[in-house]
């Protein structure tokens, strides 16, 4: 797989940086963010093909990741990138929420890196 540019967003700093490091070990370029407020600005600057976005942010509340995903999907430049929800939950309610918000995939924590890499095969190969 050619290297991708990927943003990892998780309010758990260790989780964000560990996932970014695992993806970099497979040749991808990454940015790790712990504050979801900067996702759109970082995406416009970094031009990722994929974003891994935590679904729940302790300081912001449940399902805030779904709101951010909807904002990304509404943005004319960012709407086609691959969005992957990452959550500690994977029940039907969570999956319905992520689907409605425009996520392409939903992975349960801890994320299996091989499963993630397989999903990333379908990410757009070009940026914007």
N, C-alpha and C positions, 0 to 999 in steps of 0.2 A: 504494500500500500504506500502511495506517495505520502510524504509528510503533510500533515494538516496543521492549521493554526486553530487552537482550541482554548476557550476560556472556561475555567472551572470556578464556580461561585458557590461558596459554602461558608456559613458564619462560623464554623469550626475551623480555625486557622490550620490546625494539624491535618484535618481531613482535606482541605483545599490544596495544601502544599504537597501532601502525600500523593493525591491523585494526579496533580500536575507533574510531579517527579516521575510517577509510573508512566505517564503518557510520553514524557520526554525520553525516558529510557527506551521507548519504542520509536523514537525518531521524530516525534511531533514537537511543534513549538507551542508553548502554553503561556497563559497568564492566570495567576491565582488571585481571586478577589474574595475578601471576607465581608465586604459591604456591598449589598446588592444595589445601592443607590447609584453606583458608578458603572453599572453594566452597559448601559446604552452608550455612554461616552467611550468606554473602553472598546466596545465592539466597533464603533465607528473608526476609532484610531487604529485598532489591531487587525481589522478585517478578518475575523475568524470564519471558518467553515462550520464550526460546531460550538455550542455552549452547553456545558453540563451545569445544571442549575438546581440547587437544593430546593425542595418544595416548601420547607418550613424554616423560618428564621426566628430564633428565640426572642430577639428584641422587637421584631416587627409583627409576629403572630403567625398563626397557621395559614398555610396555603398562599403566603405572600409570593412565593415563587411562581404560582399560577398567574398572578396579576402582572408580574414582570414579564413572563412569557407572552402574555397577551399584548403588552406594550411593544415587545420586540416584533411580534407578528404584525402589528399595526404600522411599524416603521417601514417606509418604502424601500430603504436600502438594506434592511436587516431581515426582512420577512422570509427569505428563502433559506437561511442557514438552518442547520440541523439542531434542534433543541431536544435535549435529553434531561428529563426530570430524574433527580436522585433523591431518594427519600428513605427514611427508616420504615416507612409503611408501604404496603403494596396491596391493600385491599381494594375492593371494587369501587368504593367512594373515591379513594385517592386516584385510581386510574381514570375514573370518569372526569374528575376535576382536571387532570393533566391533559386528557384528550380534548376537553372543551376549551382549554387555554391555548391549544395549538402545539403542544409538545409532540414530537415525532415518536419518542420512546419514553419508557418509564423503567428505571432500574432501582432495585432495592439495595440499601446499604447493608453490609459492606459490598461494594461493587466488585464483581468478578471482572478483572481486567481483560480476560480473553473474550468475554461476552461483550464488553464495551468496544473492544477493537473490532469485533465482527459488525456491530452496529455502525461504527464509523466508516466501514467500507462503503456505505451508502451516502455518506456526506458529499456535498458538492465538491468537486475537485478544484474549482476556481472560486476566487473570492469576488463577490459582488458581480 
